[in-house]
Amino acid sequence: MSKIKNRDSSPGASAAATSSGSSASATESCYLPLRPSLLHADIPSTPLPNPEEMSTSPAWNPSSRTPNRGDNAPPPYWLVESCFNGMRISLRILHTNPDFHNGKYEYKQVEFKGVVGDMVRITVMWETIEIPFKYLVPTIPSQAQEIVVAFEGPQKGKKFKIMVFKHDVCGCSNWESATRRRKVDLEIPTDQLVVVYR
């Protein structure tokens, strides 16, 4: 930093300044350093994130819902099998916006009523409609005491009550058991069970 010279360099002016006691303060004022906050006033203390690197997961998006187990399950084409006729099976509607009623029924829990050709008849919001298989997923159990139906494996089409819930396998009691469904009769993979609509 260069020193600012006094415009009046005559001995008289210098002596007058010294006698008044103001020369030292005048000189110091020429060397006052800039505050760091002024040197970096246009730079934020914390760098802003790159928008392209920001997370797009539901946890960072207030408008997004939290995904549930079973959201990635394949469509329930197994509903065409006769063992599911007349069963009150719980399904959920996904990926309908904008192709099916502009997403009016998106993520609704619905009741299975039957299969009509290549469509599934369901009850949703107090009305019965028909919807393509591809917009449906089974409602996977999430806790003990739920009533479920096995839709895959050797127990397909049979009803159970979950006594012990785990994310990978559930301890189930046969719904028709004479022991009032109080014990575990067998274990069934959780992703092979669908909740009964209630």
N, C-alpha and C positions, 0 to 999 in steps of 0.2 A: 504494500500500500504506500503510495507516494505521499510525501509530506507537503501540506499546503503552506506555501510561503506567505509571510506577512507582506501586504502590499506596500506598507510604509516601512521602509528599511532604514530610515534615518535614526541616528543615535538618540535624538531627542524623544522620538516616539517610543523607542525601546525603553529608555529610562523612565518615561512617564508610566509605561505599563508596569514596570517592575516596582516603582514606588507605590502604585495603587494596589499591588498584590493580586492583580487579575491576569498577569501574563501566564502563569502556570496553568490556570484553568482554561484559558483560551487555547493553549497548545494541546492540552489533553483532549479537548473537544474535537480536535482534528483527527484523533486516532481512535475514536470509539469504534470497536468492532461491531459488525452486524450480528444480530442474534441468529442462531441456527434456524429458528422457526421462520425467519424471513428469507433465509437462503433457500429453504425447501418448502416454501409456502404452497407451491402448486403440486407437490408430491404427497399423496396420502401416506400415513404412517404404516398402513397395512395394504399390500398390493391387492388390487381388485382381481377376482378370478376371471379367467377367460370364459366367455359364455359357452364356447364349444366344449369346454372341459367340465362344465357344471353337470351334476348328476341329474338324470331324468327319471329316477326311481320314484314310486309313489310317496316315499317318505319325504321327498323334497318338493312334491307338488301337492299343494293343499286341495286341489280340485280332484285329485285321484283317490280312488277307493283302495283299501288294502286288499291285495289278492288273497283268496282263500285256497285251501287245499282242494284239489280237484279241478281247478280252473283250466289246467292243461290236459285234462282227461279227454280221451277220444269220444266222439258222439255215441250215445247209448243205443247202438244198432241192435243190441241184445234184447231190446224191448219187443222185438217182433216174435220172440219165442213164446210159445203158449203158456209156459210156466209163470209168466208175469201178467197174464190176463186177469183183470179184476183187482190187481194189487194197487194200493194207494202209495205210489212211489214219488218221492220228492226229487224234482229236477230244478236246474237253474238255467236261465236264458243268458247267453253271451254272444258278443260280436254281431249284433243286429243293426248297428248304426252305420250307414243309413239305409242298408238294403232291405230291412224288414220293419215296416211301420216306423221308419226313421228312429229306431231305438226306443220306441215308447215302452217296451217291456224289458229293456236291458237290465240284467242282473236281478230280475224278479225270481222269487222262489215259486214254483208252480207244481200242480198236481197232475200226474200222468193219468189219462183217462182211456187211452187205447191207441192203436196204430191204424191209420186209414191210408192204404196204399203206401206211398213213400213219404207220408207226413205223420206227425205225432199229434194226437188230440190232447190238449191240456186245458186246465182251468187256471186262469190268471185274472186277478183283479175283478172277480165276480162275473167273468165271462168265459165262455168256452171257445177256443180258437184252434186252428191247425197250423203247425209250424214245421219246417224242415228239420230233420235230425241234426244237421250241422250246427244249429244254433243252440243245442242243448248239451248240458253236462250233468252227470249224476251229483246229487248232494252227498258229499262224503262225510261220514260221522266225525265229530270233534270232541266227544265227551262220553263218559260212562252213562248208563241208564237209557241210552237212545235205543229205539227199536229200529232194526235194520233188516235188509234183505241181501243175501249174497247174489251177485250177478255174474260171478265167474267161479271156476273151480268146481270141485265135487259137490259142494253145497248149494249150487246155483238154484235159485228159486225158493229157497227156504228162508224162513223168518227167524231172527234171533234178537236177544236183548244183550247189549254190551255190558258186561260186568266189570271188566278191566280194560280201560282204554290206553292204547299206546299209538304213536304215530305210524309205526310200522306194522303192528299186529294187535288184534283185539281179542281178549278172552271173552267168549260168547256163550250164552246159555240158550239152549234150544227153546224157542217160543212155546212149543207144544209139550215141553217137559212137565212131568207130573210133580216135580219138586218145586213148583211155583217159581221157576227161573231164578233160583238163588245161588246156583253154583255154575262154575265154568265147565261147559261140556267139551269145548274145543276152541282152538285158536284159528282165526281167519285173518289173512292180510287186510289191513285197513282199506287199501285202495281197491279191494274187491267187494266192498260193502256200500250200499246206498241206503240213505235214511228213509224211513217210512213217513209219508206226509201226514201231519196231524194238525 
